[in-house]
Amino acid sequence: MSSLSETQRRSSETKPEGSSVKATHSETKQEVLARRAFNAASRTRR
């Protein structure tokens, strides 16, 4: 859970403030969903 917050902070810091912020938010959400799905798949495999 802490890793997700760290990645979001990095993405927000690396990208300049402005309209791009909205794009970063959408990307982060997609990444979070992808990671959750991947974690679920790994759990089911085990």
N, C-alpha and C positions, 0 to 999 in steps of 0.2 A: 504494500500500500504506500509506504514512504517513497519507494522508487518512482511511482507514478507521479507524485507531487514534484519530485526533483526534476523529472523529465519535462514536466509542464513549465517549471520555473526556467529551466535552461532555454526552452523554445521561446518563451516570452522575452527573456533577456537578450538572446541572440538576435531576434528579429526587431527591427526599429519600430517605435511607437507610431500608430497611424492606422490606415485602412487595413494594412497587412495583419494587424492584431486579430481582426475577425477571421482571416484565413487561418492563422495559427490555431485559434480556438477550435475551428472545425477539424483541422488536421489532428489536433491532440485528441479530440473526442473519438475520431476514427481509430487512432492508434490505441487508445484505451480499450475500445470495443474489440479490436483485433487481439490485443494482449489477453483480454478476458476470455475470448473464444479459444485462444491458443492454450491458456492455462487450463480451461475446462477440458480440452481435448487431451492434454497431457495427463490430467487426473483420471479421465476415463480409461486411457491406455493402461495406466498402472492399476 
